[in-house]
Structures are given as C-alpha cells and as structure tokens.
C-alpha cells in the first residue's frame, strides 16, 4: 500500500481510540461507500487471512468477515444471517427515527439491522473495543453506505479511561490460547466476539455512555461478555432519562470472571462498582424481564409507551454533526412503531413522561431512589 493510503486509513480507524470528546463524535462517522478506501482498510486490518464477502439476497451485502471467525462470521457466511430469532424479536422494540445503542458491536451484524430499522432519521451508535474488529465494523458500515451508523473504537463501561482486553481466548476452538498467538496462526479459528475485557491484552479506551449525552434512545443492546453491569453503571442517567428497552446477555460464567479481584485491580474498579448488579438495578427502578432467549434477556420499563407517547418521540434523535440523507430507507422510517407492551398494572398516565420533562437526575442525586420514584 502507498504510505499515504495507510496514513489516511489509520487516521480514520484509530482517531476515535485516541480522543475521547470531539473525535469520538466524528471519527466513526460513516461516509459514502468508497471502494478504494474500503479495500485499503481491509489490507490495514492485517488479519493474516482473506476476508470473506457475503453476497446473495442477504441484508449483509456488501459485508465482509474474517475467514477464520468461527462464530458470527461463519454464521453470516453460511446462512446469510445471524441470530435470526433474536434479531427478529428485537425489531418491534426499535422505533424508526430513534437512536439505538449497540454495546459490543463486533463485526456489525446487529448494527446493520438496526440501521435499516431506525431509518434515515435514526442513528445507531456501535461500540467495539478491539482495534482490529472495529476496523471491520467500520468498513462494513462504510462499504454498505449505512451513513446512520456511528462506530466507536472504545469499550462502554464505568469510567472514562483505559483498560485492557483479556490476553487469552475464553472459548471456542482456540480456547486458552493467547490471542496474539492464535492471530499469528493461519490455521487457528477464533471466536472474535467471545473476547472480553481482562488482564494482559491490548490497551483499549473506555468511556461511559452517559458522557455522550445521547437522547432519543429507544433500544440498548449489551453483549459484552460479562461486563454488562459495568456498561449499565456508566449508563444509569441515560437509562433513567430515556427508559429504553434493553436486551443484555446474562451468562453466569462470564459475569463471575468479570468479578475477579485480579481484574478489579487491573481495571481499577472501585468496590461500589464491583458490587453493582446491573440486572438488579434495572428491576429496582421498575424494569421487568419480558422475554428470555437463551442467555439473552429483554427488559422493558412500563413507562416506555406506544407510538407518539414514547418518551423519546418528542425529542430529536442523537445528533453528532450534519445528518446525511440516506435514500432507500423510507419504508423503515415510515413503519408505525408499536412495541410489545409489558403487563403493567399501573395507570398509564402515572408512568409516562410529562411533555417537556427532562427526566435527568441532578448531580450527586441518589439515582436509585430517583429511579424508584419514577416507577
């Protein structure tokens, strides 16, 4: 590759990791599809294997995956879909024109779906800490012309700072191997989506969702290999203000690994954060599980109302700079939003936001108590 081409691509893909504020809001901006840049981006990934292109009638077109990805990439290449049952269950909860948070963006399998469902007036914020996998996520969004996706090369969590990925692979065919060794082995198959924060791996940036002050959020997906409570700890004000539907993975072994004393020391997790149970906190502020699918649980708050009474309906969607026009998504934008309701016993009027109400807790306020008052 020409040195200038490498410089341009590296700037696009690494800027978000280096700067937490303005750069985070612009570095992941997906521009129009530029095939030359897209091809250069794949070469910079240096995955030691070829990318596999997904074609046919799949929604993942154009889409590329590492050919040695044994889980998400393999599923997309063989079935032209990924996690179909869970994905279709998500759809009714996502409002056209709203903002969707994708914590654990991986290759972009969910973000692509969210992009079509939210439409041209919506926004998808996808967060992926692994530098190499983020490049693929960014390329898939860019190559598909999905300009309502903002990709961030950071981990969502409990603080603004730096943490590390785990040094070893936790599951799959390469379980127990050092990630760097498996990556250097052309014959190794790796579950890239199974990697988690940990000890001894590459340094990655962490930010809190609350630091972005995102509004108009209808849905949050959290699949971060046991760090779900850390994400929620840094998203409490956003959740309390927006009351989105939340889907989160709940795998006991992953959660136990994230609570180890060694990891707490490595990541600088304070005792109160280590003791924070995200699922219990959600239920404490009024959320209730409405569906379970394997390790995934959907949680919804009774105050998330239908259609025009949805708390985010009167607010503009999240806006990080000029909003591009995206043709071909009119059907998604115009589709009536009628999310499944949970069996709320309380009167609807007592649960909904009043017009113009900000729903923001004051600094230093007890967010647990404040959330209980809103039930």
N, C-alpha and C positions, 0 to 999 in steps of 0.2 A: 504494500500500500504506500502511496505517496505520503511523506511525512505530514503534509498539510491536511490531508484527509484524515489521518489518525488523530491529529490535534483537534480538528473540528468535532469528530465523533466523540472523542474522550471528553471534550468540553461539554457536549450535550448530555452525556450519560453520567458524568461524575460531579457536575456542578451542584446538583441537589444534595449530594452527600457532604459537601464541604461547607455550605452556607445554610443556616437554619431559618432565615427570615425571607427576604425578598427573593433570594434564589430558589428557595423551596416552592415559592408560589409561581415560579416561571420556568424552572429548569426542566420540569417534567411535562411542560406544555406540548401537546401532540400537534404537530403541524401537518400539512398536506403530505400525501404519500410521495416520497422521492426515492425511486428505486435505487439510484446510485448510492445515496446515503444509507439506505436500508441494507444494501449488500455490504457496504463498508462496515456498518455496525455489526453485522454478523461475524465478519472477519476479526473485528476487535474483541469479540467475546472470547476467542481463543479457547473453545470448548474441547479441543483435540479431536472432535468428531464432527461429521457433517450435520447440518440442520435438516430436519425432515419437513417438507412442505405438506400442508393439509389442503386438499382440493375438494372436488366434488360439490355436492349441494350443501355442505356443512356451513353453519354460521361462522365457523372458524376458517374463513377464506378471504384473503390470504392469512396464513398463520404458520409459524414455524416453532418447532420444539427441538431440544437436544435429542439426538437419536438414541442416546443411552439413558434417557429419562424413563425409568421403569414403571412409573405410576401415571401421573397426569398426562405426560407427553405420549406415552404408549396408548392410553385410553383414547385420547383425541385422534391419534393416527389410525387406530384400528376400528373405532366406532364412529368417528367424526362427531363425537360428542363427549361430554364429561359429566359424570354425576347427574344424569338426566333427571332422575326422580326428585333429587333435592333442588336442582335448578328450577324445575317447573313448579315446585312448591313455593319457591321464593317469589315467583313472578307477581302474584296478586298483591303482595305487600309493598311493591315498589311503585311509587307514584310518578307518572310522566311529568317531567319538568322539575323533579326534585333532585336532591343530592343523595348519592349512595356512597358509603364508606366501605372499602374493601381492605381490611387489615389482614395481611398475608396474601398479597396479590399474585405471587408465584409467576407463572408464565402469562397470566392474563385470561385464563379460561373463564372465570366468573366476570371479570371486568368487561369483556367483550359483550356478554349477555346483558349486563347492567347498562352498558352504553346504548344498546338498541332499545331497551325498555324505558329508560329515562328520556330519551329523545333529544332533539336539538336544543331544547331549553333546559335540559338537565345537566348534571355533572357527576362524574364518577371519580372519586379520589382513591387511587390504588397505592398501597404502601408495601414495598418489598425491600427488606434489608440486604439480601445477598447481592453484592455488586454484579456478579455475573448473570444471575437470573433476572435482576432488574433490567439489564440491557435487553434481554429477550422480551420481557414485558413491554418495555418502551418501544421496541421495534415492531411488535405485533400490533400495538395501538397505532403507531405511526403508519405502518405498512397497510393497515386496513382503513386508513383515513378516518379513524374514530377520534375526532377532534374534541369530543366532550369528555375524554379521559385525561386526567392529570395523574402522572406517575411520579412517585416519590421514592428515592433510594434511601429510605430510612425505615427503622422499626418504630411502630407505635408502642408507647409504653407509659411509664410512670414519671419520667423526667425528661428534661432536655439535656442531653449529654452524649456520652459514648459508652457502648457496651460491646461484648464480643459474641460471635456465633460459637456454637459448640465445635470442638475440634474433631470429634468422631461422628460417624453416621449412625443414627439411632435405630434404624430399621431397614428392612429390605434386603436385597441380595448382598449388599456391601456393609451390612450391619457390623459395627465395631471397628471398621477401618477408619483411619484418619482420612478426612475429606480430601486433603491435599494429595494423598497417595492414590486414592480412588480416581481423582480427577486426572492424574497423570497416567492412569492405566487405560489404554484404549478398549480393553475388553470388559471393563467394570461397568455394571449397571447401577445407577444411583437414583434413589428417590429424593430428588432435589427439594420437593415440597415437604419432606419429613424432617428437614434440618430445623434446629431450634436455637434460640439464644443459649449461651453456655459459657464454657471456660476453654481458653486456648486457641480459639479460632480467630478469624479475621475481625478487625475492629470495624464496627458499624455505628452509624449515627442513630440516636433515639430521640424522638420528640413526643410530646403529648398531643392528643387530638384537640384538647381544649386550647392549646396555644395557637391554633389556626382560626379559632372563632368562626367555625363553619355554621351556616344556617340553612334552613330548608331541607333538613335531613329526614328522609322517610325510612331509611333502612341501613343497618350496620351489620356487616358480615365479619366475624372474627374467627380466624383459623390460624393460630399462631403457636401450635404445638405446645400447649400447656401454659403459655403466658397470657391467657385471656384475662385473668384478673389484673395483671399489670396494665393491659390496654385499658380496661374499664376504670382503673384507678385514675388514669390520666385523661379520662373522657367523662368524668362524672358531671361536670357542668353542662357539657354538650348534651348528654343523655337527659338530664333533668330539664333542660330548656326545650329540646326537640321531641322527646318521647318517641323515638323511632322504634320500629320493630327490629329486634336483634336476633340473629342466628349466631350461635357460638358452639364451637367444638368443646366437648366435655369428656376428655379421656383421662381416667384416673392415673394411669402410669405417667403420662406427660406432666400432669399437674403436680404429682409427687416429686418428679425430678426437678421441677422448677422451684420447689420449696427447700432444696438442699442448702445447708449452711455455707458450703463452699461457693455455690452460685450466688447466694446473697452477698457474700464478701466480694466476689469478683465484680458483681454488678452494682455494688453499693446500695443495696436495697435496705431501707430503714425498717426497723421492727414492725411499725404500724402498717407499712406497705406489704411486708411479707405476710402479715396476718390477715390482710384484706381478702375477703372471699367475694369475688365479683358476682357470682350467681346469687348468693345470699343477699348482697346489697341490692340487686335488682328486685328481688322479691320483697325486700323491706320497703322499697319506695313504690310498690304497687304492681310491678311486673308479674306476669303469670306465664308459665310454660303453656303453649297452645299446641305444640306438636313436637314429637321426637322422631328422628330418623337416624337410626344407628347411634353414633356418638354426637350427632348434631341435635341441638335443642333450639326451637323457636320460642322467643319470649316477646310478649306484647303487653303494653300498658292500656288499661281501659280508656284513657283519655285520648288515645290515637283514634280520632273519629273518622267517619266516612267522607269521601269526596271533598266538598267545599269546606267542611268543618274540620278537616285535618289541620292540626296546629301550624304546619308549615305552609299551608295553602296561601295565606295572605302575605307571606314573606317572599322576597326574591330568592332564587336559588343561590348557592355559593358562587361567588364571582371572584376570579383571580385574573383580572385583566380583560382585554377585549374578548367578547364571546364570538367565535366564528360561526358562520352559517353552515349547517350540515344538512345537505339535501338527502332525500330518501328516507327520512325518519318521521314523516308526517303521521303515518299510521300509529306509530308508537306514541307520539306526542298527543294525538287526539283520542287515544283509547281511554274510555272512562275508567277512573280508578275507584275500585270498590273492594278494599281489602277485607278479608275474612274478619269478622268480629269475634272477640273473645266473649265468654259468657259473663258479662259484667252485671252484677246485681244492683249497683248503684245507679242513681238517676244520671242520665247522660249530661244534663246541664251542669251538674256538680263536678263533672270530670273534665269538661272541655276548657281550653284556654279562653279567657275573655278577649274580645277584639283589642288588638294593640298591646296586649300584655307581653312583657318581655320574657318572663319566665327565667330570669337569671338570678342566681344566688349571689348575695353580696360577698365581698372578700372577707374571709375569716368566719363566714357563717357556717353553722353545722349543716352540711349538705344532706346528711342522713335524716335529720329532723325536718329540714326544709322539704325533702322529698316526701316524707310521710304526710306532711300537711297537704300535699298536692294530690293525694290519693282520693 
